[in-house]
């Protein structure tokens, strides 16, 4: 019998040391394919965990994960026209269930989800752990999951596609300040800057639960690839920006990624989780 592709509940992860303040927001990144089935990461109050995996290289393949999906997820999967898209969806949802199941110490297939007005998922099992929050993004077989406690959270990852007219999309969806910043980049790296901007805006919209129904021109994000903590400007209420942190997430070459989390007045530390046996 094939074993379920899960992580057990008794392992620990040694995170980087915290900053002096015990109330610093800590972003830890993990690669699912780097963990054996005997390992898991604890989630502290001020932690944000991001997990990434590539369906083409991860040992947990889509056909192993399909059995974890609910009927409505299987129905959604079946609506994709192309087989690769169906497999990518199954892998992403199966990976999400696997991770949440380990944090909650419950079988992945037993998880139940509810969906907000604009489609943001949440756990429909409040008796388990009502403050566990998560978000999921996937593109071209690459999956990114973000998990935290008691905070709105959103995540986005995008492939740096060459078939998009970035100037045209920016003209329609970016703020005036973002368009000006984008045009200041040399053409050779402008496309990368565009996707950093897009993922940061999308992550915030997903954290808020608004999706693209919220006007993208009402806030600005910094777009430099080197920005670990993203500068955010909001309108008409400038103080709203202080309620959020948008962070760059390390992504493989050819991708851009970001996570947004409700976290007022907290310093930020980042690191890669070190797995202990």
QUIKAFEN-V593789 format. One record per residue. RES is the residue in one letter. OMEGA is omega in radians with two decimals (NA if undefined). Layout:
RES;OMEGA
RES;OMEGA
//
This chain:
X;3.12
X;3.13
X;3.12
X;-3.10
X;-3.09
X;3.07
X;-3.07
X;-2.97
X;-2.98
X;-3.10
X;-3.11
X;3.04
X;3.09
X;-3.14
X;3.01
X;3.11
X;3.12
X;2.96
X;-3.07
X;-3.14
X;3.11
X;-3.13
X;3.09
X;3.07
X;-3.05
X;3.11
X;3.11
X;-3.11
X;-3.13
X;3.05
X;-3.06
X;-3.09
X;-3.14
X;-3.08
X;3.00
X;-3.11
X;-3.09
X;-3.01
X;3.11
X;-3.13
X;3.02
X;-3.10
X;-3.13
X;-3.01
X;-3.07
X;3.14
X;2.88
X;3.11
X;2.97
X;3.12
X;3.11
X;3.11
X;3.10
X;-3.09
X;-3.10
X;-3.10
X;-3.11
X;-3.13
X;3.12
X;-3.05
X;-3.03
X;-3.08
X;3.07
X;-3.01
X;-3.08
X;-3.09
X;3.12
X;-2.98
X;3.09
X;3.13
X;-3.12
X;3.07
X;3.09
X;3.09
X;3.10
X;3.13
X;-3.09
X;-3.12
X;3.07
X;-3.07
X;-3.05
X;-3.11
X;-3.13
X;3.10
X;3.09
X;3.14
X;3.12
X;3.12
X;-3.14
X;3.14
X;-3.11
X;-3.11
X;3.08
X;3.09
X;3.11
X;-3.13
X;3.13
X;-3.11
X;-3.13
X;3.11
X;3.13
X;3.10
X;-3.07
X;-3.11
X;3.12
X;3.12
X;-3.09
X;-3.10
X;-3.13
X;-3.10
X;3.09
X;-3.09
X;2.93
X;-3.04
X;3.13
X;-3.05
X;-3.11
X;2.97
X;-3.13
X;-3.11
X;3.01
X;3.12
X;3.09
X;-3.10
X;-3.00
X;-3.13
X;-3.13
X;-3.14
X;-2.95
X;-3.08
X;3.13
X;-3.11
X;-3.09
X;3.00
X;-3.00
X;3.01
X;3.06
X;-3.13
X;3.06
X;3.09
X;3.13
X;-3.03
X;3.08
X;3.11
X;3.07
X;-3.08
X;3.07
X;3.14
X;2.94
X;-3.12
X;3.00
X;-3.07
X;3.08
X;-3.11
X;3.08
X;3.01
X;-3.12
X;2.99
X;-3.14
X;-3.04
X;3.14
X;-3.07
X;3.14
X;3.03
X;-3.01
X;3.13
X;-3.14
X;-3.14
X;3.12
X;3.14
X;-3.09
X;-2.95
X;-3.10
X;3.07
X;3.13
X;3.14
X;3.13
X;3.11
X;3.12
X;3.12
X;-3.13
X;-3.11
X;3.11
X;3.13
X;3.02
X;-3.07
X;-3.08
X;-3.12
X;-3.11
X;-3.13
X;3.11
X;3.12
X;3.10
X;-3.08
X;3.02
X;3.10
X;-3.08
X;-3.10
X;-3.14
X;3.10
X;-3.13
X;3.12
X;3.12
X;3.12
X;3.13
X;3.09
X;3.12
X;-3.09
X;-3.07
X;-2.99
X;-3.11
X;3.07
X;3.09
X;-3.09
X;-3.09
X;-3.14
X;-3.11
X;3.06
X;3.13
X;2.98
X;3.02
X;-2.96
X;3.13
X;-3.12
X;-3.10
X;-3.12
X;3.09
X;3.03
X;-3.00
X;3.03
X;-3.12
X;3.05
X;-3.11
X;3.09
X;0.05
X;-3.09
X;-3.12
X;-3.09
X;-3.13
X;-3.13
X;-3.12
X;-3.13
X;-3.03
X;2.91
X;3.04
X;-3.02
X;3.01
X;3.06
X;3.11
X;-3.11
X;3.12
X;3.13
X;-3.13
X;3.13
X;2.99
X;-3.09
X;3.13
X;3.04
X;3.07
X;-3.09
X;3.07
X;-3.01
X;-3.11
X;2.94
X;3.08
X;2.97
X;-3.05
X;2.93
X;-3.12
X;3.10
X;3.07
X;-3.12
X;3.09
X;-3.02
X;3.07
X;3.03
X;NA
//
